[in-house]
Amino acid sequence: AKSSKEWSGETLPAYPESQPEITVLRITVPVGVELPFHAHPVINAAVVIQGKLELSLKDYKKRIFNTGDALIEVVNKVHTGKSIGQDDLIVIVVYAGSENLPTTVLAN
């Protein structure tokens, strides 16, 4: 993926003006599991290694990503993800954040 826009179509925000910190995670979500509503205060991108991912914003805007798809996540927008394929979802996520800034914040 290469874009200046999030998967929702909105333009990515500017990077924070502090020491950069990169975080790389491999996340596994079992089939049928929906993650709690959350937001990412940092720019991040992911690749679906296995399974099928449904991402949904609170306003019900949705997109589905399949094995091999790359995506640029929404920033500071409350959303959820669900593993909807026949196999567990595995994604590799790269967060381009800053020291002392969380990658994910649970929504109230």
N, C-alpha and C positions, 0 to 999 in steps of 0.2 A: 504494500500500500504506500502511496505517496500522495499526500494531499495537505492543503491548509484548512480543511474542513473536517468536522466530526461526522460520524455515521448519520447523524440526524440532519446534516446539511448546513449546520451553522459553522461560522469561522472559528478556528481555534483561538484561545486567548494568548496574550503575550506570556513569555516565560517569566517566572519570578526573578527579581533582581537580588539573588543571593547565591551562595555556593551550590552548584548543581550536584545532584545525587541521582544516579541511575539505579533502579531496582528491576531485576528480572525474576519473574515467578513462573512456575509451572503449576497450574491450577486444575484440579480434577473435580468435576461435579457429576454425581451419579445421575443416571437417567431419571427423569421426572422431578428432580429437585429444582425448586425455585429459590434463588438467593433473596435475602431480605433487601428491601429498598435501601439504596446507598448512593453516595456520590464520590467522585474522584476530584480532589482539589488540584491535581497535576495532570498534565498531558500524558496520555498513554496509548499504546497500540498493542494489538494482539493478533495472533495467528491461531486458527482453530486446527489443532493437530488431529483430533478425532471427535466424532459426534456432530451434533447440530445444536446451535445456540440461538435462542430467541431473546433479543434485547427489547425492553419496553420502557418508555418514558412514562411518567405519572399521567401525562395527557393522553395515554394509550397509543402513541405513535410507536410502531414496532418495526423491527427488521430481523430477518433470519440469516444466519451465517452457517455455511456448511464446511465440512472438512476441507482444508486447503485455503479457505478464505482468510484474508487479512482485513483488519478493521482498525479505525482510529476512533477511540472511545469518546464519549461526551465528557466534558469537564464542568464541574460544579452544577450538574443537573441530576436530580434524583431519578434513579432508574433501577431496574431489576434485570436479572438474566435467568434463563431457565434452560436446562438440558432437555431437549425435546426429541433427540434422535433415538435410535435403537441401541446405541453404545454410549457408555459414559462419555461426557464431554471432557476433553483435555485441551486447554489453551495455554500458550506461552504469551505472557504479558510483559511488556517493557514500559516502565514508568519513568518519565523524564521529570523528576521532581527536584526538591531542594532539601538540604539537611534540615532535620527537625520538622519536616512537613509530612503528614501522613499521606499514604497513597490512596486510602479508602476511609470514608467516614459513614457510619450507619445513619440512616435518616431517622428522625424522631417519629 
